[in-house]
Each structure stands twice: as structure tokens, then as C-alpha cells.
Amino acid sequence: MKKSHTRRNIFLYKTFILFNEPLFWGPILIASLQGLGHMKLSEIYFMESAVLGICVTLNVPCGSLADTIGRKKTLIIGRIFLLLSTIMFAFMTSPFLAWMGNIMWAIGYSFQSGADKALLYETLKEVRLEKKYKKIEGCAVGLRYFTIAFTSLSVGYLSEINMRIPLYMCIPFMIIPLIASCFFKEIIVERNYNVKDQIRTLFLGIKYALRKAEIRWIIAFCALIMGASKIWFFTYNPYFERVGISLKYYGIIFCLLNIVAWASSHYAHRIEEKISERKCILVMILCVGLPILIMGMFPFWPMAYLVISQNVVRGFMTPFVGAFTNRHIQSENIRATVLSVRSSLTDMVSIISLSWFGLMERPFGLLSSLVVLGIVVLVLGKLIYSRYGKLFPKNK
């Protein structure tokens, strides 16, 4: 690959990631589903778990499709569905339209999952710069968080005028990654679609992911942290309301959270160099489990700011996990498939977790459910951390 192609792919990837998600929706995600989609909190949890089921079903086949016909084509298909999803959410007036928007999101996410990170890693590996993956991924993701931090400032105020305004503003920016994906330079030569090739790639990728101990460990770790974080995120709006935080301040809080996530992502490679991989893992477990437990036990407005700790993990997690997983995949022909297996199994755990939390929240309430969630994260985290010590004894 020419250096000009490498530079182009890196620039396009950063642009792609910058506008990967709606820029003005995060602070009012649950509030908009409740207010515009007319859904109850328990119904939202059920919807999210059901839609993640679609991701579990499609992730791995879409990953093997990316390994078969190329990453670029699957990214374009994924971005089309994600754009349609954003439009559907902006105009939702009923639970049915909210469901349709979420289903389109699941399809788009599945086509993109694995293909984007595989393309970046292969771009760097082609010129022997794969060690820079964590830095580039961290900077790309961090830039998105930094941008969302400032777009979030206006969300609360715009929502008080009309909750649809922030959703409308998301649409034009979601077109940008679709355009960027059309200009990627494919590393692996694209082939015509062949069912036998895809099935073969599918089974090879699944077999590789499940047999390799290092990949199994990262799947378990991701499932715990990301599953708990997804539940936690969906409690933001109801918890803020419970402790008396006004809607107009949601944007300010999310600005702060995304600045923290930006710093954590941008400096992820330096943080790991300073404190070691092992300590990073321990800190991430504690930064998720302990604050959830404390927020459930002490429902006062200052406790709401403990969600900052989740955003430390949120920013750090993407480059850390991406580099860790790619480092332990030796075959380029199944890279996207293996990454999709990790994503699919993580989503499967999220389905179970969201369903469990939704069922628990009904009889026991939000606060008691948070306490139980925090205890579960700390207990399972201790087991996973212990396994890391046995699997990677040389890592300090």
C-alpha cells in the first residue's frame, strides 16, 4: 500500500469515527423515547434487549461478509441503515416507529461492527505501524467525545423549546461517515460474493475466537464492563430526574462526561504505558462497579456525578479492547469475523443483562436494582481479574 493511501485511510477513519454516532441525542436519549416514542422505561429496556438480539444474530454473518467481499462495501451498507435509523428516530410518534428506528440501527451496526476496526488495523499493519493502532483509535474516538461534549451543551435548552430539534440536527452529520466510507482504500483485494467462502470464513472465525484463550478472556471482560455500562447509561435520565436535576442541565452534564471520555480515549496509550495493562483492567472494573453501588445506596444529586467514572472507562475501553483483540488475531482473512464474534457475544450478555435489569426494576425500583448491579459487577470482576493473572502471568 502506498503511503498516500495509508494517510488517506487514517484521515477518512478519523472522520468516519467523528460522526459515527448522532451528535445531539445522548443527553435526551431516554427522555425522547419516553416523550416522543411514548414508551415506558421498562418497555425501553425490553426493546433494547430485543434489538440487541438482532445484533447477536447478524454481527458474525456480517463480519464474515466483510472478510469475504471487503470491508468497504459492508461499511457503506451499514451507514445507509444507520442514516435511515436516525431519520426514523427524529420523526417517531409512537412505539412502533421507535422500534423501527432501533431495528434499522441494529442492522446498520451489525454491518459496520468489526469491518471498521479491521480496516484500520490492516491499513497500519500493511506498513508495519500496527503498534500505533491504540493511539490512532484513541485519538479518533476521543475527538468524537470532545465534539459531543460541546454539542451537548445546547441539547437541554433546545429540548425545552422542542425535543425534536436536537434529533433533526443529527441527520446531516450522519451523512458524513457514509460519504467517507465510499473513499476508503481496501487493503484486501475484494472478491465476488460466494456463499461457500462466507460459510467457511464464518465457521473459521467462530472456531478461532472460541478456542483462543486470550480472545475468550477479552470477550468475558467486554461482556461484563460493556453490559453493565449499557444498563447504567439507560438509568442516567431516570436517576437525574429522581434526584431533582432539571432537564436543561442534562446537556451540561453530558458535556462534562464527554470531555472526560475524550481525555481518557486520547491518552489511553500513555495511561497504559504508565500503569500497566493489569492495573488498567482493575481500575476499569472498580470504576464501573463501585459508583453504581454508591449511586443506588445514596440517591442525592451530587451522586449523579459519579457517572463521570463510567466515562473514564468508556473513553479508555475502545482503544484498549481494539488493540488487545487485534494483537491476538493472526489471520487477516478472519479478522472482521473474530471482531464480530466478540461484539456478538458481548451483545448477547447485554441482552440478558438489560432484560434482567428491566424485570428487576419493576418490583424493586431503580435504586435497589442499581445496588444489586454494582455488587454483581464487583463479584464477577474479581473472578475475571483473577483469570487474567493466570492467563497472562508475565504482564505486570
Helices and strands as residue ranges (DSSP letters): H 3-18, G 26-28, H 29-35, H 41-69, H 71-90, H 95-112, H 115-126, G 130-132, H 133-161, H 164-181, H 195-211, H 213-233, H 236-242, G 247-249, H 250-266, H 268-275, H 277-297, G 301-306, H 307-327, G 332-334, H 335-391
